[in-house]
Amino acid sequence: MTVHVSRNGPPAGPPSVPARPAPGPAADEGLARRLRALACTAPLHDLDARKANLAGEYTTYSMAEVALAAIDLITLSMDFDAGADHDDVVSRLLPRVAAQAPTRPAADHERVARWVLENLINVGSADRGFRAVYGTFGPDGSYVRRDYDFKLVEEVPGPGGGVYLRTTDEAVNVLVGALDTDVTSAQIAAEVKLEVLVERGRLADAQIAAEQARYRTVQYAETLRRTLEATRRNVRAVDWLRTVPDMIGEALDHISERYRHENAILTHIRRARDEAAEARGPDHRLRAAELVDIVKDCIRRHTQLQARLLEAGPLFRAEQDRQAFAPPAARAGTDLYGQLLAPLLPLPLEEALRVTDAFFARGTGPRPPAALRLGDLTELLLTPPAPRDHLGAELPEPDLVATPDDSRFSEEQLAAATELLALPPDAPRRLSGLLAEARRRDPDLPQLVALLAVHAASPPVGTAYRQGERRLLFAVDDGTELRDPELGGADLIVGTAELDSAGMAAARAESTP
């Protein structure tokens, strides 16, 4: 028997069964949020761990520092319409990279800059993203592993046809050091901190706070840009009933408050710059001037964000009209009833299967394989399914209202007009005579007879053949003017034509795949 000895007492008895983890911080959503935020920093640490794999001596370079500088450059170059140019980011990284190893050749500096940028994009992966696995405790106390997929730098198409770089929310969170925080609260906190630091004369710390406030402004604008992009793709994918209008209203209030706040901060900074004493040091005026530029850039970005917010409503309405009333495709679609179903119904099952197999093999689009390489297939088979926390918000029960029947003509009138136009094949009639007879039956019936006759002026012969119609109503204009007390136009010759069975069989043969 094993005896467990305590450090400060007599020998203890057998160990007790460990209790199930108590609900609290371990089971809180805050832990999962911090774990996801921590995972966003892993690719940066991984750069320094993998730099030994580069062919050559590159251990003198600090890859994480270069990565943070790259994220900084891309974030400040982002706009609503475009992002940062790949080559421009590399060229602006070169001075920082060269400062780390001044004796190395310029080709090595450029290789390091491009290697870091490509790893931030994660060029080698299939979806160019990162994945982290973390664990949380479920409601029953069981330990559950979850996958967290994220990106740091994305390649997006630009308005001019080029490819630009944009940083994601995760990258901005890593950059400013405020992991997984709310955009609005972080913006307010950063600017309050900036005002306090300026009033106390701590301009070096104030510059850091000002840069953080500017990054938060960029992130807020990026949220709006993604919402507008999703609206352009599919207006139904964005909640324009409550979520987006609330966000736009809060953002406009936020900008109004930030304008007053930033202008007050700008006044304090200019006073500190103009009244700086020599005792504070020679770089005090320089710090104040840099702060003025940063706050001016924040005001400029807020102005741009306000303009985009004011354009969001008209853009939604324009996209709603464009997507709802888009003209149909110019190509004629397949008549499934006349070309496939009607010819197949009288056939035996064995012959019909050959036709349906041929149709669906060519009628459906190509399906690319899920895994193009053996490595992808292995990873796909070994990857556990992604957990789903919920199935989304519950849909409200719609209030259905019965649509009133606003048809002009009744079913009885349609039957009467059809009976009136059921003419013998060898006895066509003038439209004027049909209208006079219809008027004797019902005062409103001539309108319906005239509509059916005009529609028969261009009869769909091919469709009637394919659908197996025996007779077809036609109308011919021989130049005679219609003399009627209510209607005008041409006095059409209306008649019925019988379709020959040989032509019907030929049409069915052509429509069979």
Secondary structure, 3 states (H helix, E strand, C coil): CCCEECCCCCEECCCCCCCCCCCCHHHCHHHHHHHHHHHCCHHHHHHHHHHHHCCCCCCCCCHHHHHHHHHHHHHHHCCCCCCECHHHHHHHHHHHHHHHCCCCCHHHHHHHHHHHHHHHHCCCCCCCCEEEEEEEECCCCCEEEEEEEECCEEEEECCCCCEEEEECHHHHHHHHCCCCCCHHHHHHHHHHHHHHHHHCCCHHHHHHHHHHHHHHHHHHHHHHHHHHHHHHHCHHHCCCCCHHHHHHHHHHHHHHHHHHHHHHHHHHHHHHHHCCCHHHCCCHHHHHHHHHHHHHHHHHHHHHHHHHHHHHHHHHHHHHHHHHCCCCCCCCCCCHHHHHHHHHCCCCHHHHHHHHHHHHHHHCCCCCCCCCCHHHHHHHHHCCCCCCCCCCCCCCCCCCCCCCCCCCCCHHHHHHHHHHCCCCCCCCEEHHHHHHHHHHHCCCHHHHHHHHHHHCCCCCHHHHHHCCCCEEEEEECCCCECCCCCCCCECCEEEEEECCHHHHHHHHHHHCC
